[in-house]
Amino acid sequence: MQVLVRDNNVDQALKALKKKMQREGIFREMKLRGHYEKPSEKRAREAAEAVRRARKLARKKLQREGLIPATPRVVKK
C-alpha cells in the first residue's frame, strides 16, 4: 500500500494510510490472524456475521420503504 507525502506533511499521509487500510479491511484481518481460530469457531463467527448482515439489509429495506423511521444521526461536537 502506498501513500504520497505532500509538503512533508506526515500526519496527513498517516491519516490517508489509516483510511486506506480501514477500507481494505487490513485492521480486521490483523485482529483475526492475531491468534489461532478453530474451524468450528470460524464457522460460528461467519454464520453470526451473515445473520447480522441479513438483519441490517432487511432493516435498510424497511427504512427505504418507509415502514420504519430511519435512525437519527447524532452530531458530535
Distance bins in CASP14 RR format, pairs under 12 A and 6 or more apart:
PFRMAT RR
TARGET T0000
AUTHOR 0000-0000-0000
RMODE 2
METHOD distances of the structure
MODEL  1
1 13 0 0 0 0 0 1 0 0 0 0 0
1 16 0 0 0 0 0 1 0 0 0 0 0
1 17 1 0 0 1 0 0 0 0 0 0 0
1 18 0 0 0 0 0 1 0 0 0 0 0
1 19 0 0 0 0 0 1 0 0 0 0 0
1 20 1 0 1 0 0 0 0 0 0 0 0
1 21 1 0 0 1 0 0 0 0 0 0 0
1 22 0 0 0 0 0 1 0 0 0 0 0
1 23 0 0 0 0 0 1 0 0 0 0 0
1 24 1 0 0 1 0 0 0 0 0 0 0
1 25 0 0 0 0 0 1 0 0 0 0 0
1 26 1 0 0 1 0 0 0 0 0 0 0
2 13 0 0 0 0 0 1 0 0 0 0 0
2 16 0 0 0 0 0 1 0 0 0 0 0
2 17 0 0 0 0 1 0 0 0 0 0 0
2 20 0 0 0 0 1 0 0 0 0 0 0
2 21 0 0 0 0 0 1 0 0 0 0 0
3 9 0 0 0 0 0 1 0 0 0 0 0
3 10 0 0 0 0 1 0 0 0 0 0 0
3 11 0 0 0 0 0 1 0 0 0 0 0
3 12 0 0 0 0 1 0 0 0 0 0 0
3 13 1 0 1 0 0 0 0 0 0 0 0
3 14 1 0 0 1 0 0 0 0 0 0 0
3 15 0 0 0 0 1 0 0 0 0 0 0
3 16 1 0 1 0 0 0 0 0 0 0 0
3 17 1 0 1 0 0 0 0 0 0 0 0
3 18 0 0 0 0 1 0 0 0 0 0 0
3 19 0 0 0 0 1 0 0 0 0 0 0
3 20 1 0 0 1 0 0 0 0 0 0 0
3 21 0 0 0 0 1 0 0 0 0 0 0
4 10 0 0 0 0 0 1 0 0 0 0 0
4 12 0 0 0 0 1 0 0 0 0 0 0
4 13 1 0 0 1 0 0 0 0 0 0 0
4 16 0 0 0 0 1 0 0 0 0 0 0
4 17 0 0 0 0 0 1 0 0 0 0 0
4 20 0 0 0 0 0 1 0 0 0 0 0
5 11 0 0 0 0 1 0 0 0 0 0 0
5 12 0 0 0 0 1 0 0 0 0 0 0
5 13 1 0 1 0 0 0 0 0 0 0 0
5 14 0 0 0 0 1 0 0 0 0 0 0
5 15 0 0 0 0 0 1 0 0 0 0 0
5 16 0 0 0 0 1 0 0 0 0 0 0
5 17 0 0 0 0 1 0 0 0 0 0 0
6 12 1 0 0 1 0 0 0 0 0 0 0
6 13 1 0 0 1 0 0 0 0 0 0 0
6 16 0 0 0 0 1 0 0 0 0 0 0
7 13 0 0 0 0 0 1 0 0 0 0 0
9 15 0 0 0 0 1 0 0 0 0 0 0
9 16 0 0 0 0 1 0 0 0 0 0 0
10 16 0 0 0 0 0 1 0 0 0 0 0
10 17 0 0 0 0 0 1 0 0 0 0 0
11 17 0 0 0 0 0 1 0 0 0 0 0
11 18 0 0 0 0 0 1 0 0 0 0 0
12 18 0 0 0 0 0 1 0 0 0 0 0
12 19 0 0 0 0 0 1 0 0 0 0 0
13 19 0 0 0 0 0 1 0 0 0 0 0
13 20 0 0 0 0 0 1 0 0 0 0 0
14 20 0 0 0 0 0 1 0 0 0 0 0
14 21 0 0 0 0 0 1 0 0 0 0 0
15 21 0 0 0 0 0 1 0 0 0 0 0
15 22 0 0 0 0 0 1 0 0 0 0 0
16 22 0 0 0 0 0 1 0 0 0 0 0
16 23 0 0 0 0 0 1 0 0 0 0 0
17 23 0 0 0 0 0 1 0 0 0 0 0
17 24 0 0 0 0 0 1 0 0 0 0 0
17 26 0 0 0 0 0 1 0 0 0 0 0
17 27 0 0 0 0 0 1 0 0 0 0 0
18 24 0 0 0 0 0 1 0 0 0 0 0
18 25 0 0 0 0 0 1 0 0 0 0 0
18 26 0 0 0 0 1 0 0 0 0 0 0
18 27 0 0 0 0 1 0 0 0 0 0 0
19 25 0 0 0 0 0 1 0 0 0 0 0
19 26 0 0 0 0 0 1 0 0 0 0 0
19 27 0 0 0 0 0 1 0 0 0 0 0
20 26 0 0 0 0 1 0 0 0 0 0 0
20 27 0 0 0 0 0 1 0 0 0 0 0
21 27 1 0 0 1 0 0 0 0 0 0 0
21 28 0 0 0 0 1 0 0 0 0 0 0
21 29 0 0 0 0 1 0 0 0 0 0 0
21 30 0 0 0 0 1 0 0 0 0 0 0
22 28 0 0 0 0 1 0 0 0 0 0 0
22 29 0 0 0 0 0 1 0 0 0 0 0
22 30 0 0 0 0 0 1 0 0 0 0 0
24 30 0 0 0 0 0 1 0 0 0 0 0
25 31 0 0 0 0 1 0 0 0 0 0 0
25 32 0 0 0 0 0 1 0 0 0 0 0
25 33 0 0 0 0 0 1 0 0 0 0 0
26 32 0 0 0 0 0 1 0 0 0 0 0
26 33 0 0 0 0 0 1 0 0 0 0 0
27 33 0 0 0 0 0 1 0 0 0 0 0
27 34 0 0 0 0 0 1 0 0 0 0 0
28 34 0 0 0 0 0 1 0 0 0 0 0
28 45 0 0 0 0 0 1 0 0 0 0 0
28 49 0 0 0 0 0 1 0 0 0 0 0
31 37 0 0 0 0 0 1 0 0 0 0 0
31 45 0 0 0 0 0 1 0 0 0 0 0
32 41 0 0 0 0 0 1 0 0 0 0 0
32 42 0 0 0 0 1 0 0 0 0 0 0
32 45 0 0 0 0 1 0 0 0 0 0 0
32 46 0 0 0 0 0 1 0 0 0 0 0
32 49 0 0 0 0 0 1 0 0 0 0 0
33 42 0 0 0 0 0 1 0 0 0 0 0
35 41 0 0 0 0 0 1 0 0 0 0 0
36 42 0 0 0 0 0 1 0 0 0 0 0
37 43 0 0 0 0 1 0 0 0 0 0 0
37 44 0 0 0 0 1 0 0 0 0 0 0
37 45 1 0 0 1 0 0 0 0 0 0 0
37 46 0 0 0 0 0 1 0 0 0 0 0
38 44 0 0 0 0 1 0 0 0 0 0 0
38 45 0 0 0 0 0 1 0 0 0 0 0
39 45 0 0 0 0 0 1 0 0 0 0 0
39 46 0 0 0 0 0 1 0 0 0 0 0
40 46 0 0 0 0 0 1 0 0 0 0 0
40 47 0 0 0 0 0 1 0 0 0 0 0
41 47 0 0 0 0 0 1 0 0 0 0 0
41 48 0 0 0 0 0 1 0 0 0 0 0
42 48 0 0 0 0 0 1 0 0 0 0 0
42 49 0 0 0 0 0 1 0 0 0 0 0
43 49 0 0 0 0 0 1 0 0 0 0 0
43 50 0 0 0 0 0 1 0 0 0 0 0
44 50 0 0 0 0 0 1 0 0 0 0 0
44 51 0 0 0 0 0 1 0 0 0 0 0
45 51 0 0 0 0 0 1 0 0 0 0 0
45 52 0 0 0 0 0 1 0 0 0 0 0
46 52 0 0 0 0 0 1 0 0 0 0 0
46 53 0 0 0 0 0 1 0 0 0 0 0
47 53 0 0 0 0 0 1 0 0 0 0 0
47 54 0 0 0 0 0 1 0 0 0 0 0
48 54 0 0 0 0 0 1 0 0 0 0 0
48 55 0 0 0 0 0 1 0 0 0 0 0
49 55 0 0 0 0 0 1 0 0 0 0 0
49 56 0 0 0 0 0 1 0 0 0 0 0
50 56 0 0 0 0 0 1 0 0 0 0 0
50 57 0 0 0 0 0 1 0 0 0 0 0
51 57 0 0 0 0 0 1 0 0 0 0 0
51 58 0 0 0 0 0 1 0 0 0 0 0
52 58 0 0 0 0 0 1 0 0 0 0 0
52 59 0 0 0 0 0 1 0 0 0 0 0
53 59 0 0 0 0 0 1 0 0 0 0 0
53 60 0 0 0 0 0 1 0 0 0 0 0
54 60 0 0 0 0 0 1 0 0 0 0 0
54 61 0 0 0 0 0 1 0 0 0 0 0
55 61 0 0 0 0 0 1 0 0 0 0 0
55 62 0 0 0 0 0 1 0 0 0 0 0
56 62 0 0 0 0 0 1 0 0 0 0 0
56 63 0 0 0 0 0 1 0 0 0 0 0
56 71 0 0 0 0 0 1 0 0 0 0 0
57 63 0 0 0 0 0 1 0 0 0 0 0
57 64 0 0 0 0 0 1 0 0 0 0 0
58 64 0 0 0 0 0 1 0 0 0 0 0
58 65 0 0 0 0 0 1 0 0 0 0 0
58 67 0 0 0 0 0 1 0 0 0 0 0
58 68 0 0 0 0 0 1 0 0 0 0 0
59 65 0 0 0 0 0 1 0 0 0 0 0
59 66 0 0 0 0 0 1 0 0 0 0 0
59 67 0 0 0 0 0 1 0 0 0 0 0
59 68 1 0 0 1 0 0 0 0 0 0 0
59 69 0 0 0 0 0 1 0 0 0 0 0
59 70 0 0 0 0 1 0 0 0 0 0 0
59 71 0 0 0 0 1 0 0 0 0 0 0
60 66 0 0 0 0 0 1 0 0 0 0 0
60 67 0 0 0 0 0 1 0 0 0 0 0
60 68 0 0 0 0 0 1 0 0 0 0 0
60 70 0 0 0 0 1 0 0 0 0 0 0
60 71 0 0 0 0 0 1 0 0 0 0 0
61 67 0 0 0 0 1 0 0 0 0 0 0
61 68 0 0 0 0 1 0 0 0 0 0 0
62 68 1 0 1 0 0 0 0 0 0 0 0
62 69 0 0 0 0 1 0 0 0 0 0 0
62 70 0 0 0 0 1 0 0 0 0 0 0
62 71 0 0 0 0 0 1 0 0 0 0 0
63 69 1 0 0 1 0 0 0 0 0 0 0
63 70 1 0 1 0 0 0 0 0 0 0 0
63 71 0 0 0 0 1 0 0 0 0 0 0
63 72 0 0 0 0 0 1 0 0 0 0 0
64 70 0 0 0 0 1 0 0 0 0 0 0
END
